[in-house]
Structure formats: C-alpha cells, structure tokens
Amino acid sequence: METEFYKVTMASKQLTPDQLNFTRLAVVCLEVIKLVLKDILNFKIPPCSLYSTIKKDKKTVKLNRDQLELCYKKPPLLPDYEKFDVTLLYALIRNFCDNLKPTNGWGKMPSQMANQIGDDIERLRIFRNNSYGHLNSTSVSNSEMKKQSQMLQNVMGRIQTFMKSNGSLENYMEKLDDALNSHFGTDDMEKCKIELETLMTLLSKERNARKMRGCLPCLRGSEDLDSQRNFYRKWGSTTRHACLMSRIDKKRGLLANLKTELKLKVTCF
C-alpha cells in the first residue's frame, strides 16, 4: 500500500538500501508512535478530563509553559490531542497514568521479559531517542533494520491487543507495515531528517530555555536589581535570551510548516 507521503515525492531520486531503512524508521518515529501514544492517552484520560487531572498535580507535574498552553485548557475549551507531539504525549502518560507504570519504572530500559504496556511505551521512547543517532549518516544497516522492525512489530502487536480489548478499532500493525514497506525518495529522506533535527533541537534548547523562562526580570516586570544581576551573571544578557527564544520560535514554526506542507502521514492517518 502506497503512502500519501510517497505519492507527493515519487519523482525524487532513489535511495540506497541504508537510506531507505533510515527513512522508513523515521516515519515510524514521527507518525506511528505519535498515533499510538495519542490513543493510549485518549483511552486513559479523555480530553474532557485532562484539565482536572493536571489541576490536581499542577505544582508537581513537569510540563513547560508551551506544553501547558496546549493541554491545560479550562472547560468548556478542550485540548486537541492531534496537536500534541510525542514528547508531550509521553510526559502526560508518565505523569498521570500510574497504572501504566513500567516494570522497572519510567525512564529506564525494560528487561527482555517485561511486556506490560508501560514497558512497551518505554521501548518506543528509547527507539525514538535512538533515531536521533542516525541523523548524521541518514543510514541504517539491514541488520539493524531487521532488529528494529522485529522489536516494533512485537511492541505494536502487544499494544494493539491491549487497545482492542478496551474497544479500539485502530490497526497499528497495518500502520507500521505501511511505514516499513513504503518506497521513499531522497526528498522524503531530507524532509524526515529536517523534522527529526528540528525536534531534537527543540528538545535540547527548551531544556535550557526552561531555566530561563520566568527568571528573566524584565519579562516578569520585576525591578529586583539583585535578581537581574544574578540573571546576567549566569546567562550573559537579555539579548542572549532573546536570540535563543527567537531561534526556538523559528524552529517551531519550521516544524509546523513542514507538517502542513509534507503531509508526512501513512494512509488513513
């Protein structure tokens, strides 16, 4: 089955086998994993319940300001899970779905015998993070592709069984097979690379920016000279902060434009 993405760029040059492997796994990382996590979150916490869920633990939950703007909407407004990226979906599941906690806990590699849903969510997170390691070469060997494909098929099979038992009709295995067997060209590979690079840059810079947001005196309207001196001593100047935030905003805009323009989705997404 051809994908929409392939139909848009089928005139681009042919990829080497290793480049094709990279592109196929990138599509899984960017689209299929997002679909799975979105459905799991929707099953555990419907959009109408997310505001009250976050409100109970807002002081302890680790979400940045941009993430809260997306998901912390007071009724009658409802959050749009389609707009959540993988990082936010994972963060919400990790913070609020205690009954999905992995065998070894969140943020840790599951053992080979650990096959709970939380364990498979961790496997998907680790797979996504490892995908960033292939950005420079844009290549994945056939042996690595075979290993990752088998892992993904096992994970998706278990998740599909779990979700089906709870009323879901979504066929995750079909979505995975579409991504792993579609024919992509050089244009597709470059677009995937740009989107992965953008996501990685956002993650890295927002970790630093999180420390700076809310501590910049002029943005808070504070006239506390001591806090200003402390800020300048640590970060250099307001110009440095402004430049950083400008770059982040540009990256975020680029990512949004790419998703609109490229339609990087497998059939039926």
TORRO-616429 format. One line per field, with one value per residue (C-alpha): residue number from 1; x, z, y; residue in one letter. Coordinates in pm, 1 decimal, decimal comma. Last residue first. Layout:
! residues N
k NUM:... .
px X:... .
pz Z:... .
py Y:... .
r a:... .
! end
This chain:
! residues 269
k 269:268:267:266:265:264:263:262:261:260:259:258:257:256:255:254:253:252:251:250:249:248:247:246:245:244:243:242:241:240:239:238:237:236:235:234:233:232:231:230:229:228:227:226:225:224:223:222:221:220:219:218:217:216:215:214:213:212:211:210:209:208:207:206:205:204:203:202:201:200:199:198:197:196:195:194:193:192:191:190:189:188:187:186:185:184:183:182:181:180:179:178:177:176:175:174:173:172:171:170:169:168:167:166:165:164:163:162:161:160:159:158:157:156:155:154:153:152:151:150:149:148:147:146:145:144:143:142:141:140:139:138:137:136:135:134:133:132:131:130:129:128:127:126:125:124:123:122:121:120:119:118:117:116:115:114:113:112:111:110:109:108:107:106:105:104:103:102:101:100:99:98:97:96:95:94:93:92:91:90:89:88:87:86:85:84:83:82:81:80:79:78:77:76:75:74:73:72:71:70:69:68:67:66:65:64:63:62:61:60:59:58:57:56:55:54:53:52:51:50:49:48:47:46:45:44:43:42:41:40:39:38:37:36:35:34:33:32:31:30:29:28:27:26:25:24:23:22:21:20:19:18:17:16:15:14:13:12:11:10:9:8:7:6:5:4:3:2:1 .
px -382,9:-569,9:-264,5:67,6:133,4:406,4:174,8:478,9:340,8:146,2:398,6:679,8:512,8:468,1:830,2:955,5:745,9:891,9:1242,0:1173,5:1032,2:1337,2:1570,5:1386,2:1396,9:1773,5:1818,6:1602,8:1797,1:2130,9:1999,2:1878,5:2238,5:2509,5:2318,9:2454,9:2590,2:2311,5:2048,4:2214,2:2242,2:1875,4:1774,9:1972,2:1817,8:1459,6:1251,0:1031,8:808,4:830,2:981,3:1222,6:1329,0:1421,7:1359,7:1021,5:1171,8:1547,1:1562,0:1307,2:1521,0:1795,2:1567,5:1390,1:1711,4:1770,1:1414,1:1366,7:1690,1:1593,3:1251,8:1401,7:1662,5:1390,5:1185,2:1482,6:1586,2:1235,2:1223,5:1563,3:1460,0:1136,9:1320,8:1570,5:1297,0:1062,9:901,2:669,2:731,5:816,7:565,8:275,8:366,3:354,3:13,5:-115,4:17,2:-146,6:-495,7:-729,0:-1058,1:-1019,7:-1265,7:-1051,1:-950,2:-851,7:-619,2:-434,2:-409,3:-290,4:-30,7:100,3:124,4:277,7:555,5:632,8:624,6:846,5:1106,3:1110,1:1148,6:1431,6:1633,2:1573,0:1666,7:1983,4:2086,5:1993,3:2208,6:2052,0:2155,1:2094,5:2463,7:2429,7:2073,7:2125,2:2169,9:1839,2:1663,9:1798,7:1570,0:1267,3:1354,7:1400,9:1057,6:902,1:1063,5:937,4:582,2:638,9:730,5:424,2:205,8:348,2:598,1:896,1:1086,8:1358,4:1409,9:1275,0:1526,0:1452,7:1277,6:967,9:987,1:1142,5:810,8:667,7:397,7:71,5:-145,9:10,4:-119,8:-78,3:287,0:420,2:118,6:132,3:507,6:476,3:209,8:414,3:731,0:542,8:391,2:45,1:-156,0:-376,6:-456,1:-661,2:-726,1:-1085,3:-1234,6:-1557,0:-1362,1:-1018,1:-737,3:-417,7:-302,1:-156,1:-71,5:68,6:312,3:432,8:482,9:685,4:545,9:695,0:396,1:449,4:260,1:-5,1:-96,1:-474,4:-504,0:-347,8:-627,7:-897,9:-776,6:-727,5:-1077,0:-1260,3:-965,8:-1014,7:-752,1:-676,8:-817,6:-714,4:-365,3:-335,5:-471,8:-225,6:62,1:-13,8:-67,8:254,4:447,9:317,9:397,1:744,9:925,5:760,2:834,3:1196,2:1217,3:1118,7:1361,6:1655,8:1588,3:1563,6:1899,0:2056,1:1908,9:2034,1:1766,8:1614,9:1588,1:1268,2:970,6:768,6:750,4:380,1:265,9:529,6:398,8:42,8:155,6:147,8:0,0 .
pz 925,3:681,4:464,1:624,1:711,8:637,3:484,7:358,6:359,8:684,6:883,6:738,7:823,8:1186,7:1210,0:1059,6:1302,7:1597,3:1465,3:1422,7:1775,0:1916,1:1729,1:1862,9:2217,3:2194,7:2047,3:2318,3:2594,8:2454,5:2415,1:2775,2:2878,1:2990,9:3118,2:3467,7:3568,9:3377,5:3574,2:3908,8:3834,4:3739,8:4057,3:4264,0:4080,6:4166,3:3933,7:3828,1:3522,2:3473,8:3128,3:3254,2:3542,9:3333,4:3568,1:3425,2:3124,4:3169,3:3319,1:3067,7:2793,4:2862,1:2833,8:2553,6:2357,9:2363,3:2296,6:2025,2:1856,2:1859,1:1714,8:1442,4:1358,8:1332,7:1105,4:887,3:855,5:760,3:493,9:361,9:342,9:161,4:-93,7:-145,1:-233,4:-42,0:-118,5:156,0:333,5:689,0:701,0:566,8:793,8:1097,5:1003,8:945,1:1281,3:1448,7:1332,5:1519,7:1631,5:1999,9:2248,4:2551,6:2443,3:2111,2:2293,2:2472,2:2166,4:1956,7:2219,4:2220,3:1841,0:1822,9:2060,1:1881,5:1539,4:1664,3:1805,5:1483,8:1274,6:1496,0:1458,6:1083,8:1033,8:1237,8:1017,5:701,6:808,4:894,8:711,5:741,1:844,0:1058,0:1169,7:1278,2:1648,8:1654,9:1593,8:1927,7:2106,2:1917,6:1990,2:2358,3:2372,5:2188,7:2430,5:2722,0:2589,2:2556,0:2923,1:3018,4:2823,3:3020,0:2849,3:3084,3:2985,2:2791,8:3076,9:3033,4:2987,6:3234,4:3204,5:3391,8:3636,5:3609,7:3545,3:3355,5:3513,1:3320,5:3635,7:3729,9:3418,5:3516,8:3496,9:3254,2:3025,6:3022,9:2954,3:2676,3:2497,2:2541,8:2393,4:2111,7:1990,2:2086,6:1814,0:1744,1:2117,5:2080,0:2427,4:2515,6:2596,7:2801,8:3018,1:3120,9:2885,7:3023,3:2720,7:2464,0:2684,0:2941,5:2685,0:2598,7:2965,8:3045,1:3197,0:3495,7:3720,7:4086,0:4117,0:3862,7:4049,9:4090,7:3810,0:3560,9:3602,8:3608,9:3276,3:3117,4:3184,3:2876,1:2657,7:2760,3:3006,3:2989,6:2644,8:2499,9:2641,1:2482,0:2151,7:2142,0:2234,8:1944,6:1688,8:1791,0:1755,7:1400,7:1287,4:1357,7:1478,0:1228,3:951,1:1070,7:1062,2:694,1:615,8:782,9:607,1:273,5:341,5:411,3:93,9:-116,2:-206,1:-546,2:-664,6:-624,4:-859,6:-601,3:-377,2:-309,6:-373,9:-133,9:150,2:83,6:140,9:-102,0:0,0 .
py 893,0:665,4:600,8:694,5:1053,4:1305,3:1560,9:1749,7:2101,1:2102,8:1902,8:2108,7:2436,3:2333,2:2221,6:2545,2:2746,5:2556,0:2612,8:2983,6:3008,6:2830,7:3063,5:3367,2:3229,7:3194,3:3539,4:3695,2:3521,7:3633,0:3985,5:3984,5:3942,4:3699,1:3396,1:3334,9:3675,8:3848,0:3653,3:3713,5:4084,6:4099,1:3911,4:4161,6:4455,1:4349,2:4565,9:4276,6:4301,0:3926,7:3964,0:4228,9:4004,3:3698,3:3405,7:3303,9:3135,3:3096,8:2752,3:2628,8:2782,5:2531,8:2228,5:2414,5:2423,2:2049,1:1939,4:2199,3:2099,7:1731,7:1809,2:2023,6:1761,6:1497,1:1721,9:1809,4:1444,6:1337,9:1607,4:1502,7:1137,8:1220,7:1430,8:1149,5:902,3:670,9:336,4:210,6:-119,1:-16,6:270,6:65,7:-226,5:2,0:142,5:-210,1:-324,9:-27,8:-128,1:107,2:-48,4:38,3:-113,1:-185,4:-536,7:-380,2:-141,2:-419,6:-643,9:-348,2:-261,5:-618,7:-632,1:-286,7:-389,0:-715,9:-548,9:-266,1:-505,6:-708,3:-395,0:-269,6:-590,8:-618,9:-254,8:-302,1:-596,5:-406,4:-111,9:223,2:538,9:911,2:937,2:1248,6:1177,1:815,2:894,8:1082,6:751,2:629,2:875,6:745,4:383,2:467,4:628,7:333,7:89,4:296,6:273,7:-101,5:-130,7:74,6:-167,6:-461,1:-691,5:-716,9:-1033,8:-850,7:-606,8:-255,9:28,9:305,9:643,1:535,2:245,3:-101,1:-280,1:16,3:236,5:205,0:213,0:545,2:718,9:1085,0:1185,2:923,9:939,1:1318,1:1324,3:1064,4:1267,1:1585,2:1433,2:1259,7:1586,2:1707,8:1882,6:1579,9:1568,9:1885,6:2023,3:2115,8:2455,4:2444,0:2394,8:2528,6:2436,6:2286,1:2083,0:2318,1:2614,8:2373,6:2236,8:2585,9:2669,9:2362,1:2044,2:1862,7:1793,8:1886,9:2213,7:2115,1:1797,0:1819,5:2075,6:1833,9:1580,6:1848,8:1987,7:1644,1:1514,9:1648,6:1542,1:1176,8:1046,6:673,3:598,6:935,0:890,4:545,2:676,6:966,0:735,2:500,6:776,5:952,4:627,8:587,9:940,7:1074,5:761,7:529,2:779,8:795,1:415,5:417,8:698,5:526,7:196,0:376,9:539,6:200,9:48,5:344,4:595,1:662,5:1021,2:1223,6:1179,4:983,4:1288,7:1356,6:999,8:872,6:1087,0:981,1:624,0:336,0:0,0 .
r f:c:t:v:k:l:k:l:e:t:k:l:n:a:l:l:g:r:k:k:d:i:r:s:m:l:c:a:h:r:t:t:s:g:w:k:r:y:f:n:r:q:s:d:l:d:e:s:g:r:l:c:p:l:c:g:r:m:k:r:a:n:r:e:k:s:l:l:t:m:l:t:e:l:e:i:k:c:k:e:m:d:d:t:g:f:h:s:n:l:a:d:d:l:k:e:m:y:n:e:l:s:g:n:s:k:m:f:t:q:i:r:g:m:v:n:q:l:m:q:s:q:k:k:m:e:s:n:s:v:s:t:s:n:l:h:g:y:s:n:n:r:f:i:r:l:r:e:i:d:d:g:i:q:n:a:m:q:s:p:m:k:g:w:g:n:t:p:k:l:n:d:c:f:n:r:i:l:a:y:l:l:t:v:d:f:k:e:y:d:p:l:l:p:p:k:k:y:c:l:e:l:q:d:r:n:l:k:v:t:k:k:d:k:k:i:t:s:y:l:s:c:p:p:i:k:f:n:l:i:d:k:l:v:l:k:i:v:e:l:c:v:v:a:l:r:t:f:n:l:q:d:p:t:l:q:k:s:a:m:t:v:k:y:f:e:t:e:m .
! end
